[in-house]
Amino acid sequence: MAKSLAQEFVKGLWDEVPPFRLVLGLCPVLAVTKSVENGWGMGIATTFVLVCSNVLVSCLRKVIPPKVRIACYIVIIATFVTVVELAMQAFAYPLFLKLGIFIPLIVVNCIVLGRAEAFASKNGVFRSLLDGLGIGIGFTLSLMALAAVRELLGTGSLTFWVTPIQIFGPSFQPFTFMIEAPGAFMALGLMLCLMNLAGNK
Amino acid sequence: MREMIKMVVVLTVLSCFSGGLLAYIRNGTQERIDNQVLEFVKGPAVRTIFEGASNNPITDRFTIKDGDAERTFFVGVFNGEPRGVAFETFGKGYGGDVGLMVGIDVKENKLLGVGVTTHGETPGMGAKAKSDPAFVAQYKGLSIEKPIKVTQDGGSINAISGATITSRAVSAATTEAGEIYQRLKPQVEDQIKQAIK
């Protein structure tokens, strides 16, 4: 049941979109989706790590001894996460201040390790690249969607880059519950529910 | 046995490669990161103090060794000549150390202004030291040659109501900055000439 290259890419966008279908990597999903800006920042950081680690794991899949594979994957992933962390400090410091601890935590994000173990270690380099890219973009879009719902209801505005854009007029009474932690669970649950309704053909 | 050796070799090579790569990137971004940290943590206070300066005080900086500590000085250029230096001192506040950026006019030995950088004071009370510009504005133009005190201690600074400890911390940090500046003055003047060509 070999999939075409296009299918490898597209599956990450809907069929296997990480937080909703695989229900993986929920820690950053719940924690950073307070604004759309945080959502895409985190999403892009994760995508970069996912693509790089997928490619490298796939390149080295014949060299890495099975008994120490997890240790090798973690070294690879941790290296790329540190690269992202340094780059973000150097070029997008305000974003780094907001995402803070969640950037180093990408190391233990199960999506990244999951793709390395379940996909990249069994498939070719190009396929792994597409898989990483697809899953990463799917993850980014999910974070942005969840963040948009929470931010819109919680503050009445959307922040794409630094300044919030007012969507609802000043008379809108913000539903601040949505940007608190419990609101994250509620929003995620409801979105999961909608996804499942839409997916049941 | 062969498998064992292979495991060790692969992991070692991988780790060495990763360490090397990270060290290289760290070296490459170090300076930018330092600038960014200064810009976003100390920057706002420095910029308020040197309002209207023609240079970028964040990049025009130098460090001087003072005993065990290393102090970073920011230079403000007005009308083509370096008029002020700013550096950070700390005072004992109500909720830990209060970090204070103190700007000093190098010609007249007066305060150009002060600004709180980091603090753990009570919101709405001591935190006003940072959020209320009227409080720190009182320090502007005071001489650094004598200790600065709040009115309760016989000085001229009106303390923030309900936050005397914080006000004392800011005053003490300013006084300390004055002492440090006078002690390091020859080195500071030397460095300013080198920093601004």
Chai-1 contact restraints between the chains, C-beta under 6 A:
chainA,res_idxA,chainB,res_idxB,connection_type,confidence,min_distance_angstrom,max_distance_angstrom,comment,restraint_id
A,P65,B,K6,contact,1.0,0.0,6.0,A-B,restraint_1
A,P65,B,M7,contact,1.0,0.0,6.0,A-B,restraint_2
A,V68,B,M7,contact,1.0,0.0,6.0,A-B,restraint_3
A,V68,B,L11,contact,1.0,0.0,6.0,A-B,restraint_4
A,C72,B,L14,contact,1.0,0.0,6.0,A-B,restraint_5
A,V75,B,L14,contact,1.0,0.0,6.0,A-B,restraint_6
A,V75,B,S15,contact,1.0,0.0,6.0,A-B,restraint_7
A,V75,B,S18,contact,1.0,0.0,6.0,A-B,restraint_8
A,T79,B,S18,contact,1.0,0.0,6.0,A-B,restraint_9
A,T82,B,L22,contact,1.0,0.0,6.0,A-B,restraint_10
A,V83,B,I25,contact,1.0,0.0,6.0,A-B,restraint_11
A,L86,B,I25,contact,1.0,0.0,6.0,A-B,restraint_12
A,L86,B,T29,contact,1.0,0.0,6.0,A-B,restraint_13
A,Q89,B,I33,contact,1.0,0.0,6.0,A-B,restraint_14
A,A90,B,T29,contact,1.0,0.0,6.0,A-B,restraint_15
A,A90,B,R32,contact,1.0,0.0,6.0,A-B,restraint_16
A,A90,B,I33,contact,1.0,0.0,6.0,A-B,restraint_17
A,Y93,B,Q36,contact,1.0,0.0,6.0,A-B,restraint_18
A,Y93,B,F40,contact,1.0,0.0,6.0,A-B,restraint_19
